[in-house]
Amino acid sequence: MNERIRALLNAPGSVAPQTMLSSTREINAAIQRNLGGHNYGVYCIYENVKHRVYRARSRSGRLEVRLQNNVWITPDQVYVEG
C-alpha cells in the first residue's frame, strides 16, 4: 500500500459544521435548501439516535418532525449539517 492511501485511511474523519434549528419554519426552510444540494441534510437526535428529518410541524405547541418511515416524533434537538 502506498503512502498516500495509508494517509487517507488513517486521516481523521471530517466533521461537518452543525447549526441548531428550533422552529418549524427554520427546519422546513433548511430541508428545502438541502433539496438543492446546499448542505448535508437536516437531522435530529431522538433517544440518543441520529435520524434524518424530512418535514417539521407544530402540534399543540410541540415541535414534531417526520422521519423516513413517516413516523412523527418529538426530537431532543434538530440541526442542519453543512
Distance bins in CASP14 RR format, pairs under 12 A and 6 or more apart:
PFRMAT RR
TARGET T0000
AUTHOR 0000-0000-0000
RMODE 2
METHOD distances of the structure
MODEL  1
1 7 0 0 0 0 0 1 0 0 0 0 0
1 8 0 0 0 0 0 1 0 0 0 0 0
1 9 0 0 0 0 1 0 0 0 0 0 0
1 10 0 0 0 0 0 1 0 0 0 0 0
2 8 0 0 0 0 0 1 0 0 0 0 0
2 9 0 0 0 0 0 1 0 0 0 0 0
3 9 0 0 0 0 0 1 0 0 0 0 0
3 10 0 0 0 0 0 1 0 0 0 0 0
4 10 0 0 0 0 0 1 0 0 0 0 0
4 11 0 0 0 0 0 1 0 0 0 0 0
5 11 0 0 0 0 0 1 0 0 0 0 0
8 14 0 0 0 0 0 1 0 0 0 0 0
14 40 0 0 0 0 0 1 0 0 0 0 0
14 81 0 0 0 0 0 1 0 0 0 0 0
14 82 0 0 0 0 0 1 0 0 0 0 0
15 40 0 0 0 0 0 1 0 0 0 0 0
15 81 0 0 0 0 1 0 0 0 0 0 0
15 82 0 0 0 0 1 0 0 0 0 0 0
16 39 0 0 0 0 1 0 0 0 0 0 0
16 40 1 0 1 0 0 0 0 0 0 0 0
16 41 0 0 0 0 1 0 0 0 0 0 0
16 42 0 0 0 0 0 1 0 0 0 0 0
16 43 0 0 0 0 0 1 0 0 0 0 0
16 79 0 0 0 0 0 1 0 0 0 0 0
16 80 0 0 0 0 1 0 0 0 0 0 0
16 81 1 0 1 0 0 0 0 0 0 0 0
16 82 1 0 1 0 0 0 0 0 0 0 0
17 39 0 0 0 0 1 0 0 0 0 0 0
17 40 0 0 0 0 1 0 0 0 0 0 0
17 41 0 0 0 0 0 1 0 0 0 0 0
17 79 0 0 0 0 1 0 0 0 0 0 0
17 80 0 0 0 0 1 0 0 0 0 0 0
17 81 1 0 0 1 0 0 0 0 0 0 0
17 82 1 0 1 0 0 0 0 0 0 0 0
18 30 0 0 0 0 0 1 0 0 0 0 0
18 39 0 0 0 0 0 1 0 0 0 0 0
18 40 0 0 0 0 1 0 0 0 0 0 0
18 41 0 0 0 0 0 1 0 0 0 0 0
18 42 0 0 0 0 0 1 0 0 0 0 0
18 43 0 0 0 0 1 0 0 0 0 0 0
18 44 0 0 0 0 0 1 0 0 0 0 0
18 45 0 0 0 0 0 1 0 0 0 0 0
18 50 0 0 0 0 0 1 0 0 0 0 0
18 77 0 0 0 0 1 0 0 0 0 0 0
18 78 0 0 0 0 0 1 0 0 0 0 0
18 79 1 0 1 0 0 0 0 0 0 0 0
18 80 1 0 0 1 0 0 0 0 0 0 0
18 81 1 0 1 0 0 0 0 0 0 0 0
18 82 1 0 0 1 0 0 0 0 0 0 0
19 26 0 0 0 0 1 0 0 0 0 0 0
19 27 0 0 0 0 0 1 0 0 0 0 0
19 29 0 0 0 0 0 1 0 0 0 0 0
19 30 0 0 0 0 1 0 0 0 0 0 0
19 33 0 0 0 0 0 1 0 0 0 0 0
19 39 0 0 0 0 1 0 0 0 0 0 0
19 40 0 0 0 0 0 1 0 0 0 0 0
19 41 0 0 0 0 0 1 0 0 0 0 0
19 42 0 0 0 0 1 0 0 0 0 0 0
19 43 0 0 0 0 0 1 0 0 0 0 0
19 77 0 0 0 0 0 1 0 0 0 0 0
19 78 0 0 0 0 1 0 0 0 0 0 0
19 79 1 0 0 1 0 0 0 0 0 0 0
19 80 1 0 1 0 0 0 0 0 0 0 0
19 81 0 0 0 0 1 0 0 0 0 0 0
19 82 1 0 0 1 0 0 0 0 0 0 0
20 26 0 0 0 0 1 0 0 0 0 0 0
20 27 0 0 0 0 0 1 0 0 0 0 0
20 30 0 0 0 0 0 1 0 0 0 0 0
20 42 0 0 0 0 0 1 0 0 0 0 0
20 43 0 0 0 0 0 1 0 0 0 0 0
20 44 0 0 0 0 0 1 0 0 0 0 0
20 45 0 0 0 0 0 1 0 0 0 0 0
20 75 0 0 0 0 0 1 0 0 0 0 0
20 76 0 0 0 0 0 1 0 0 0 0 0
20 77 1 0 0 1 0 0 0 0 0 0 0
20 78 1 0 0 1 0 0 0 0 0 0 0
20 79 1 0 1 0 0 0 0 0 0 0 0
20 80 0 0 0 0 1 0 0 0 0 0 0
20 81 0 0 0 0 0 1 0 0 0 0 0
21 27 1 0 1 0 0 0 0 0 0 0 0
21 28 0 0 0 0 1 0 0 0 0 0 0
21 29 0 0 0 0 1 0 0 0 0 0 0
21 30 1 0 0 1 0 0 0 0 0 0 0
21 31 0 0 0 0 1 0 0 0 0 0 0
21 33 0 0 0 0 0 1 0 0 0 0 0
21 34 0 0 0 0 0 1 0 0 0 0 0
21 39 0 0 0 0 0 1 0 0 0 0 0
21 41 0 0 0 0 0 1 0 0 0 0 0
21 42 1 0 0 1 0 0 0 0 0 0 0
21 43 0 0 0 0 1 0 0 0 0 0 0
21 44 0 0 0 0 1 0 0 0 0 0 0
21 45 0 0 0 0 0 1 0 0 0 0 0
21 53 0 0 0 0 1 0 0 0 0 0 0
21 56 0 0 0 0 1 0 0 0 0 0 0
21 63 0 0 0 0 1 0 0 0 0 0 0
21 65 0 0 0 0 1 0 0 0 0 0 0
21 75 0 0 0 0 0 1 0 0 0 0 0
21 77 0 0 0 0 1 0 0 0 0 0 0
21 78 1 0 1 0 0 0 0 0 0 0 0
21 79 1 0 0 1 0 0 0 0 0 0 0
21 80 1 0 0 1 0 0 0 0 0 0 0
21 81 0 0 0 0 0 1 0 0 0 0 0
22 30 0 0 0 0 0 1 0 0 0 0 0
22 44 0 0 0 0 0 1 0 0 0 0 0
22 56 0 0 0 0 0 1 0 0 0 0 0
22 58 0 0 0 0 0 1 0 0 0 0 0
22 63 1 0 0 1 0 0 0 0 0 0 0
22 65 0 0 0 0 0 1 0 0 0 0 0
22 75 0 0 0 0 0 1 0 0 0 0 0
22 77 0 0 0 0 1 0 0 0 0 0 0
22 78 1 0 0 1 0 0 0 0 0 0 0
22 79 0 0 0 0 1 0 0 0 0 0 0
22 80 0 0 0 0 0 1 0 0 0 0 0
23 29 0 0 0 0 1 0 0 0 0 0 0
23 30 0 0 0 0 0 1 0 0 0 0 0
23 56 0 0 0 0 1 0 0 0 0 0 0
23 57 0 0 0 0 0 1 0 0 0 0 0
23 58 0 0 0 0 1 0 0 0 0 0 0
23 61 0 0 0 0 0 1 0 0 0 0 0
23 63 1 0 0 1 0 0 0 0 0 0 0
23 65 0 0 0 0 0 1 0 0 0 0 0
23 78 0 0 0 0 1 0 0 0 0 0 0
24 30 0 0 0 0 0 1 0 0 0 0 0
24 31 0 0 0 0 0 1 0 0 0 0 0
24 42 0 0 0 0 0 1 0 0 0 0 0
24 53 0 0 0 0 0 1 0 0 0 0 0
24 55 0 0 0 0 1 0 0 0 0 0 0
24 56 1 0 1 0 0 0 0 0 0 0 0
24 57 1 0 1 0 0 0 0 0 0 0 0
24 58 1 0 1 0 0 0 0 0 0 0 0
24 59 0 0 0 0 0 1 0 0 0 0 0
24 61 0 0 0 0 0 1 0 0 0 0 0
24 62 0 0 0 0 0 1 0 0 0 0 0
24 63 1 0 0 1 0 0 0 0 0 0 0
24 64 0 0 0 0 1 0 0 0 0 0 0
24 65 0 0 0 0 1 0 0 0 0 0 0
24 66 0 0 0 0 0 1 0 0 0 0 0
24 75 0 0 0 0 0 1 0 0 0 0 0
24 78 0 0 0 0 1 0 0 0 0 0 0
25 31 0 0 0 0 0 1 0 0 0 0 0
25 32 0 0 0 0 0 1 0 0 0 0 0
25 56 0 0 0 0 1 0 0 0 0 0 0
25 57 0 0 0 0 0 1 0 0 0 0 0
25 58 0 0 0 0 1 0 0 0 0 0 0
25 63 0 0 0 0 0 1 0 0 0 0 0
26 32 0 0 0 0 0 1 0 0 0 0 0
26 33 0 0 0 0 0 1 0 0 0 0 0
26 42 0 0 0 0 1 0 0 0 0 0 0
26 53 0 0 0 0 0 1 0 0 0 0 0
26 56 0 0 0 0 1 0 0 0 0 0 0
26 58 0 0 0 0 0 1 0 0 0 0 0
26 63 0 0 0 0 0 1 0 0 0 0 0
26 65 0 0 0 0 0 1 0 0 0 0 0
26 78 0 0 0 0 1 0 0 0 0 0 0
26 79 0 0 0 0 0 1 0 0 0 0 0
26 80 0 0 0 0 1 0 0 0 0 0 0
27 33 0 0 0 0 0 1 0 0 0 0 0
27 34 0 0 0 0 0 1 0 0 0 0 0
27 41 0 0 0 0 0 1 0 0 0 0 0
27 42 1 0 0 1 0 0 0 0 0 0 0
27 43 0 0 0 0 0 1 0 0 0 0 0
27 44 0 0 0 0 1 0 0 0 0 0 0
27 53 1 0 0 1 0 0 0 0 0 0 0
27 54 0 0 0 0 0 1 0 0 0 0 0
27 55 0 0 0 0 1 0 0 0 0 0 0
27 56 1 1 0 0 0 0 0 0 0 0 0
27 57 0 0 0 0 1 0 0 0 0 0 0
27 58 0 0 0 0 0 1 0 0 0 0 0
27 63 1 0 0 1 0 0 0 0 0 0 0
27 64 0 0 0 0 0 1 0 0 0 0 0
27 65 1 0 0 1 0 0 0 0 0 0 0
27 66 0 0 0 0 0 1 0 0 0 0 0
27 75 0 0 0 0 1 0 0 0 0 0 0
27 77 0 0 0 0 0 1 0 0 0 0 0
27 78 1 0 1 0 0 0 0 0 0 0 0
27 79 0 0 0 0 1 0 0 0 0 0 0
27 80 0 0 0 0 1 0 0 0 0 0 0
28 34 0 0 0 0 0 1 0 0 0 0 0
28 35 0 0 0 0 0 1 0 0 0 0 0
28 42 0 0 0 0 1 0 0 0 0 0 0
28 53 0 0 0 0 1 0 0 0 0 0 0
28 54 0 0 0 0 1 0 0 0 0 0 0
28 55 1 0 0 1 0 0 0 0 0 0 0
28 56 1 0 1 0 0 0 0 0 0 0 0
28 57 0 0 0 0 1 0 0 0 0 0 0
28 58 0 0 0 0 0 1 0 0 0 0 0
28 63 0 0 0 0 0 1 0 0 0 0 0
28 65 0 0 0 0 1 0 0 0 0 0 0
28 66 0 0 0 0 0 1 0 0 0 0 0
28 78 0 0 0 0 0 1 0 0 0 0 0
28 80 0 0 0 0 0 1 0 0 0 0 0
29 35 0 0 0 0 0 1 0 0 0 0 0
29 38 0 0 0 0 0 1 0 0 0 0 0
29 39 0 0 0 0 0 1 0 0 0 0 0
29 42 0 0 0 0 1 0 0 0 0 0 0
29 55 0 0 0 0 0 1 0 0 0 0 0
29 56 0 0 0 0 1 0 0 0 0 0 0
29 80 0 0 0 0 1 0 0 0 0 0 0
30 36 0 0 0 0 0 1 0 0 0 0 0
30 37 0 0 0 0 0 1 0 0 0 0 0
30 38 0 0 0 0 1 0 0 0 0 0 0
30 39 1 0 0 1 0 0 0 0 0 0 0
30 40 0 0 0 0 0 1 0 0 0 0 0
30 41 1 0 0 1 0 0 0 0 0 0 0
30 42 1 0 1 0 0 0 0 0 0 0 0
30 43 0 0 0 0 0 1 0 0 0 0 0
30 44 0 0 0 0 0 1 0 0 0 0 0
30 53 0 0 0 0 1 0 0 0 0 0 0
30 54 0 0 0 0 0 1 0 0 0 0 0
30 55 0 0 0 0 0 1 0 0 0 0 0
30 56 0 0 0 0 1 0 0 0 0 0 0
30 65 0 0 0 0 0 1 0 0 0 0 0
30 78 0 0 0 0 1 0 0 0 0 0 0
30 79 0 0 0 0 1 0 0 0 0 0 0
30 80 1 0 1 0 0 0 0 0 0 0 0
30 81 0 0 0 0 1 0 0 0 0 0 0
30 82 0 0 0 0 1 0 0 0 0 0 0
31 37 0 0 0 0 0 1 0 0 0 0 0
31 38 0 0 0 0 0 1 0 0 0 0 0
31 39 0 0 0 0 1 0 0 0 0 0 0
31 41 1 0 0 1 0 0 0 0 0 0 0
31 42 1 0 1 0 0 0 0 0 0 0 0
31 43 0 0 0 0 0 1 0 0 0 0 0
31 44 0 0 0 0 0 1 0 0 0 0 0
31 52 0 0 0 0 1 0 0 0 0 0 0
31 53 1 0 0 1 0 0 0 0 0 0 0
31 54 1 0 0 1 0 0 0 0 0 0 0
31 55 1 0 0 1 0 0 0 0 0 0 0
31 56 1 0 0 1 0 0 0 0 0 0 0
31 57 0 0 0 0 0 1 0 0 0 0 0
31 65 0 0 0 0 1 0 0 0 0 0 0
31 66 0 0 0 0 1 0 0 0 0 0 0
31 78 0 0 0 0 0 1 0 0 0 0 0
31 80 0 0 0 0 1 0 0 0 0 0 0
32 38 0 0 0 0 1 0 0 0 0 0 0
32 39 0 0 0 0 0 1 0 0 0 0 0
32 41 0 0 0 0 0 1 0 0 0 0 0
32 42 0 0 0 0 1 0 0 0 0 0 0
32 54 0 0 0 0 0 1 0 0 0 0 0
32 55 0 0 0 0 0 1 0 0 0 0 0
32 56 0 0 0 0 0 1 0 0 0 0 0
32 80 0 0 0 0 0 1 0 0 0 0 0
33 39 1 0 0 1 0 0 0 0 0 0 0
33 40 0 0 0 0 0 1 0 0 0 0 0
33 41 0 0 0 0 1 0 0 0 0 0 0
33 42 0 0 0 0 1 0 0 0 0 0 0
33 80 0 0 0 0 1 0 0 0 0 0 0
33 81 0 0 0 0 0 1 0 0 0 0 0
33 82 0 0 0 0 0 1 0 0 0 0 0
34 40 1 0 0 1 0 0 0 0 0 0 0
34 41 1 0 1 0 0 0 0 0 0 0 0
34 42 1 0 0 1 0 0 0 0 0 0 0
34 43 0 0 0 0 0 1 0 0 0 0 0
34 52 0 0 0 0 1 0 0 0 0 0 0
34 53 0 0 0 0 1 0 0 0 0 0 0
34 54 0 0 0 0 1 0 0 0 0 0 0
34 55 0 0 0 0 0 1 0 0 0 0 0
34 80 1 0 0 1 0 0 0 0 0 0 0
34 81 0 0 0 0 1 0 0 0 0 0 0
34 82 0 0 0 0 1 0 0 0 0 0 0
35 41 0 0 0 0 1 0 0 0 0 0 0
35 42 0 0 0 0 0 1 0 0 0 0 0
35 54 0 0 0 0 0 1 0 0 0 0 0
35 55 0 0 0 0 0 1 0 0 0 0 0
37 80 0 0 0 0 0 1 0 0 0 0 0
37 81 0 0 0 0 0 1 0 0 0 0 0
37 82 0 0 0 0 0 1 0 0 0 0 0
38 80 0 0 0 0 1 0 0 0 0 0 0
38 81 0 0 0 0 0 1 0 0 0 0 0
38 82 0 0 0 0 1 0 0 0 0 0 0
39 79 0 0 0 0 0 1 0 0 0 0 0
39 80 1 0 1 0 0 0 0 0 0 0 0
39 81 1 0 0 1 0 0 0 0 0 0 0
39 82 1 0 1 0 0 0 0 0 0 0 0
40 52 0 0 0 0 0 1 0 0 0 0 0
40 79 0 0 0 0 0 1 0 0 0 0 0
40 80 1 0 0 1 0 0 0 0 0 0 0
40 81 1 1 0 0 0 0 0 0 0 0 0
40 82 1 0 1 0 0 0 0 0 0 0 0
41 50 0 0 0 0 0 1 0 0 0 0 0
41 51 0 0 0 0 0 1 0 0 0 0 0
41 52 1 0 0 1 0 0 0 0 0 0 0
41 53 0 0 0 0 1 0 0 0 0 0 0
41 54 0 0 0 0 0 1 0 0 0 0 0
41 78 0 0 0 0 0 1 0 0 0 0 0
41 79 0 0 0 0 1 0 0 0 0 0 0
41 80 1 0 0 1 0 0 0 0 0 0 0
41 81 1 0 1 0 0 0 0 0 0 0 0
41 82 1 0 0 1 0 0 0 0 0 0 0
42 50 0 0 0 0 0 1 0 0 0 0 0
42 51 0 0 0 0 1 0 0 0 0 0 0
42 52 1 0 0 1 0 0 0 0 0 0 0
42 53 1 0 1 0 0 0 0 0 0 0 0
42 54 0 0 0 0 1 0 0 0 0 0 0
42 55 0 0 0 0 1 0 0 0 0 0 0
42 56 0 0 0 0 1 0 0 0 0 0 0
42 65 0 0 0 0 1 0 0 0 0 0 0
42 66 0 0 0 0 0 1 0 0 0 0 0
42 67 0 0 0 0 0 1 0 0 0 0 0
42 75 0 0 0 0 0 1 0 0 0 0 0
42 77 0 0 0 0 0 1 0 0 0 0 0
42 78 1 0 0 1 0 0 0 0 0 0 0
42 79 1 0 0 1 0 0 0 0 0 0 0
42 80 1 0 1 0 0 0 0 0 0 0 0
42 81 1 0 0 1 0 0 0 0 0 0 0
42 82 0 0 0 0 0 1 0 0 0 0 0
43 49 0 0 0 0 0 1 0 0 0 0 0
43 50 1 0 1 0 0 0 0 0 0 0 0
43 51 1 0 0 1 0 0 0 0 0 0 0
43 52 1 0 1 0 0 0 0 0 0 0 0
43 53 1 0 0 1 0 0 0 0 0 0 0
43 54 0 0 0 0 0 1 0 0 0 0 0
43 65 0 0 0 0 1 0 0 0 0 0 0
43 67 0 0 0 0 0 1 0 0 0 0 0
43 68 0 0 0 0 0 1 0 0 0 0 0
43 75 0 0 0 0 1 0 0 0 0 0 0
43 76 0 0 0 0 0 1 0 0 0 0 0
43 77 0 0 0 0 1 0 0 0 0 0 0
43 78 1 0 0 1 0 0 0 0 0 0 0
43 79 1 0 0 1 0 0 0 0 0 0 0
43 80 1 0 0 1 0 0 0 0 0 0 0
43 81 1 0 0 1 0 0 0 0 0 0 0
43 82 0 0 0 0 0 1 0 0 0 0 0
44 50 1 0 0 1 0 0 0 0 0 0 0
44 51 1 0 1 0 0 0 0 0 0 0 0
44 52 0 0 0 0 1 0 0 0 0 0 0
44 53 1 0 1 0 0 0 0 0 0 0 0
44 54 0 0 0 0 0 1 0 0 0 0 0
44 55 0 0 0 0 0 1 0 0 0 0 0
44 56 0 0 0 0 1 0 0 0 0 0 0
44 63 0 0 0 0 1 0 0 0 0 0 0
44 64 0 0 0 0 0 1 0 0 0 0 0
44 65 1 0 1 0 0 0 0 0 0 0 0
44 66 0 0 0 0 0 1 0 0 0 0 0
44 67 0 0 0 0 1 0 0 0 0 0 0
44 68 0 0 0 0 0 1 0 0 0 0 0
44 71 0 0 0 0 0 1 0 0 0 0 0
44 72 0 0 0 0 0 1 0 0 0 0 0
44 73 1 0 0 1 0 0 0 0 0 0 0
44 74 0 0 0 0 1 0 0 0 0 0 0
44 75 1 1 0 0 0 0 0 0 0 0 0
44 76 1 0 0 1 0 0 0 0 0 0 0
44 77 1 0 0 1 0 0 0 0 0 0 0
44 78 1 0 1 0 0 0 0 0 0 0 0
44 79 1 0 0 1 0 0 0 0 0 0 0
44 80 0 0 0 0 0 1 0 0 0 0 0
44 81 0 0 0 0 0 1 0 0 0 0 0
45 51 1 0 0 1 0 0 0 0 0 0 0
45 52 0 0 0 0 0 1 0 0 0 0 0
45 53 0 0 0 0 0 1 0 0 0 0 0
45 65 0 0 0 0 0 1 0 0 0 0 0
45 73 0 0 0 0 0 1 0 0 0 0 0
45 74 0 0 0 0 0 1 0 0 0 0 0
45 75 1 0 0 1 0 0 0 0 0 0 0
45 76 1 0 1 0 0 0 0 0 0 0 0
45 77 1 0 1 0 0 0 0 0 0 0 0
45 78 0 0 0 0 1 0 0 0 0 0 0
45 79 0 0 0 0 1 0 0 0 0 0 0
46 52 0 0 0 0 0 1 0 0 0 0 0
46 53 0 0 0 0 1 0 0 0 0 0 0
46 63 0 0 0 0 0 1 0 0 0 0 0
46 64 0 0 0 0 0 1 0 0 0 0 0
46 65 0 0 0 0 1 0 0 0 0 0 0
46 66 0 0 0 0 0 1 0 0 0 0 0
46 67 0 0 0 0 1 0 0 0 0 0 0
46 71 0 0 0 0 1 0 0 0 0 0 0
46 72 0 0 0 0 0 1 0 0 0 0 0
46 73 1 0 1 0 0 0 0 0 0 0 0
46 74 1 0 0 1 0 0 0 0 0 0 0
46 75 1 0 1 0 0 0 0 0 0 0 0
46 76 1 0 0 1 0 0 0 0 0 0 0
46 77 0 0 0 0 1 0 0 0 0 0 0
46 78 0 0 0 0 1 0 0 0 0 0 0
47 73 0 0 0 0 1 0 0 0 0 0 0
47 74 0 0 0 0 0 1 0 0 0 0 0
47 75 0 0 0 0 1 0 0 0 0 0 0
47 76 1 0 0 1 0 0 0 0 0 0 0
47 77 0 0 0 0 0 1 0 0 0 0 0
48 75 0 0 0 0 0 1 0 0 0 0 0
48 76 0 0 0 0 1 0 0 0 0 0 0
48 77 0 0 0 0 0 1 0 0 0 0 0
49 67 0 0 0 0 0 1 0 0 0 0 0
49 73 0 0 0 0 0 1 0 0 0 0 0
49 75 0 0 0 0 0 1 0 0 0 0 0
49 76 0 0 0 0 1 0 0 0 0 0 0
49 77 0 0 0 0 0 1 0 0 0 0 0
50 67 0 0 0 0 0 1 0 0 0 0 0
50 75 0 0 0 0 0 1 0 0 0 0 0
50 76 0 0 0 0 0 1 0 0 0 0 0
50 77 0 0 0 0 0 1 0 0 0 0 0
50 78 0 0 0 0 0 1 0 0 0 0 0
50 79 0 0 0 0 1 0 0 0 0 0 0
50 81 0 0 0 0 0 1 0 0 0 0 0
51 65 1 0 0 1 0 0 0 0 0 0 0
51 66 0 0 0 0 1 0 0 0 0 0 0
51 67 1 0 1 0 0 0 0 0 0 0 0
51 68 1 0 0 1 0 0 0 0 0 0 0
51 69 0 0 0 0 1 0 0 0 0 0 0
51 71 0 0 0 0 1 0 0 0 0 0 0
51 72 0 0 0 0 0 1 0 0 0 0 0
51 73 1 0 0 1 0 0 0 0 0 0 0
51 75 1 0 0 1 0 0 0 0 0 0 0
51 76 0 0 0 0 0 1 0 0 0 0 0
51 77 0 0 0 0 0 1 0 0 0 0 0
51 78 0 0 0 0 1 0 0 0 0 0 0
51 79 0 0 0 0 0 1 0 0 0 0 0
52 65 0 0 0 0 1 0 0 0 0 0 0
52 66 0 0 0 0 1 0 0 0 0 0 0
52 67 1 0 0 1 0 0 0 0 0 0 0
52 68 1 0 0 1 0 0 0 0 0 0 0
52 69 0 0 0 0 0 1 0 0 0 0 0
52 73 0 0 0 0 0 1 0 0 0 0 0
52 75 0 0 0 0 0 1 0 0 0 0 0
52 78 0 0 0 0 0 1 0 0 0 0 0
52 79 0 0 0 0 0 1 0 0 0 0 0
52 80 0 0 0 0 0 1 0 0 0 0 0
52 81 0 0 0 0 0 1 0 0 0 0 0
53 63 0 0 0 0 0 1 0 0 0 0 0
53 64 0 0 0 0 0 1 0 0 0 0 0
53 65 1 0 1 0 0 0 0 0 0 0 0
53 66 1 0 0 1 0 0 0 0 0 0 0
53 67 1 0 0 1 0 0 0 0 0 0 0
53 68 0 0 0 0 1 0 0 0 0 0 0
53 71 0 0 0 0 0 1 0 0 0 0 0
53 72 0 0 0 0 0 1 0 0 0 0 0
53 73 0 0 0 0 1 0 0 0 0 0 0
53 75 1 0 0 1 0 0 0 0 0 0 0
53 77 0 0 0 0 0 1 0 0 0 0 0
53 78 1 0 0 1 0 0 0 0 0 0 0
53 79 0 0 0 0 1 0 0 0 0 0 0
53 80 0 0 0 0 1 0 0 0 0 0 0
53 81 0 0 0 0 0 1 0 0 0 0 0
54 64 0 0 0 0 0 1 0 0 0 0 0
54 65 1 0 0 1 0 0 0 0 0 0 0
54 66 1 0 1 0 0 0 0 0 0 0 0
54 67 1 0 0 1 0 0 0 0 0 0 0
54 68 1 0 0 1 0 0 0 0 0 0 0
54 69 0 0 0 0 1 0 0 0 0 0 0
54 70 0 0 0 0 1 0 0 0 0 0 0
54 71 0 0 0 0 0 1 0 0 0 0 0
54 72 0 0 0 0 0 1 0 0 0 0 0
54 73 0 0 0 0 0 1 0 0 0 0 0
54 78 0 0 0 0 0 1 0 0 0 0 0
55 63 0 0 0 0 0 1 0 0 0 0 0
55 64 0 0 0 0 1 0 0 0 0 0 0
55 65 1 0 0 1 0 0 0 0 0 0 0
55 66 1 0 1 0 0 0 0 0 0 0 0
55 67 0 0 0 0 1 0 0 0 0 0 0
55 68 0 0 0 0 0 1 0 0 0 0 0
55 70 0 0 0 0 1 0 0 0 0 0 0
55 71 0 0 0 0 0 1 0 0 0 0 0
55 72 0 0 0 0 1 0 0 0 0 0 0
55 73 0 0 0 0 0 1 0 0 0 0 0
55 78 0 0 0 0 0 1 0 0 0 0 0
56 62 0 0 0 0 0 1 0 0 0 0 0
56 63 1 0 0 1 0 0 0 0 0 0 0
56 64 1 0 0 1 0 0 0 0 0 0 0
56 65 1 0 1 0 0 0 0 0 0 0 0
56 66 1 0 0 1 0 0 0 0 0 0 0
56 67 0 0 0 0 0 1 0 0 0 0 0
56 72 0 0 0 0 1 0 0 0 0 0 0
56 73 0 0 0 0 0 1 0 0 0 0 0
56 74 0 0 0 0 0 1 0 0 0 0 0
56 75 0 0 0 0 1 0 0 0 0 0 0
56 78 1 0 0 1 0 0 0 0 0 0 0
56 80 0 0 0 0 0 1 0 0 0 0 0
57 63 1 0 0 1 0 0 0 0 0 0 0
57 64 1 0 1 0 0 0 0 0 0 0 0
57 65 1 0 0 1 0 0 0 0 0 0 0
57 66 1 0 0 1 0 0 0 0 0 0 0
57 72 1 0 0 1 0 0 0 0 0 0 0
57 73 0 0 0 0 0 1 0 0 0 0 0
57 74 0 0 0 0 0 1 0 0 0 0 0
58 64 1 0 0 1 0 0 0 0 0 0 0
58 65 0 0 0 0 0 1 0 0 0 0 0
58 72 0 0 0 0 0 1 0 0 0 0 0
58 74 0 0 0 0 0 1 0 0 0 0 0
59 65 0 0 0 0 0 1 0 0 0 0 0
59 66 0 0 0 0 0 1 0 0 0 0 0
59 72 1 0 0 1 0 0 0 0 0 0 0
59 73 0 0 0 0 0 1 0 0 0 0 0
59 74 0 0 0 0 1 0 0 0 0 0 0
60 74 0 0 0 0 0 1 0 0 0 0 0
61 74 0 0 0 0 0 1 0 0 0 0 0
62 72 0 0 0 0 0 1 0 0 0 0 0
62 73 0 0 0 0 0 1 0 0 0 0 0
62 74 1 0 1 0 0 0 0 0 0 0 0
62 75 0 0 0 0 0 1 0 0 0 0 0
63 72 0 0 0 0 0 1 0 0 0 0 0
63 73 0 0 0 0 1 0 0 0 0 0 0
63 74 1 0 0 1 0 0 0 0 0 0 0
63 75 1 0 0 1 0 0 0 0 0 0 0
63 76 0 0 0 0 0 1 0 0 0 0 0
63 77 0 0 0 0 0 1 0 0 0 0 0
63 78 1 0 0 1 0 0 0 0 0 0 0
64 71 0 0 0 0 1 0 0 0 0 0 0
64 72 1 0 1 0 0 0 0 0 0 0 0
64 73 1 0 0 1 0 0 0 0 0 0 0
64 74 1 0 1 0 0 0 0 0 0 0 0
64 75 0 0 0 0 1 0 0 0 0 0 0
64 78 0 0 0 0 0 1 0 0 0 0 0
65 71 0 0 0 0 1 0 0 0 0 0 0
65 72 1 0 0 1 0 0 0 0 0 0 0
65 73 1 0 0 1 0 0 0 0 0 0 0
65 74 0 0 0 0 1 0 0 0 0 0 0
65 75 1 0 1 0 0 0 0 0 0 0 0
65 76 0 0 0 0 0 1 0 0 0 0 0
65 77 0 0 0 0 0 1 0 0 0 0 0
65 78 1 0 0 1 0 0 0 0 0 0 0
65 79 0 0 0 0 0 1 0 0 0 0 0
66 72 1 0 1 0 0 0 0 0 0 0 0
66 73 0 0 0 0 1 0 0 0 0 0 0
66 74 0 0 0 0 0 1 0 0 0 0 0
66 75 0 0 0 0 0 1 0 0 0 0 0
66 78 0 0 0 0 0 1 0 0 0 0 0
67 73 1 0 0 1 0 0 0 0 0 0 0
67 74 0 0 0 0 0 1 0 0 0 0 0
67 75 0 0 0 0 1 0 0 0 0 0 0
67 78 0 0 0 0 0 1 0 0 0 0 0
END
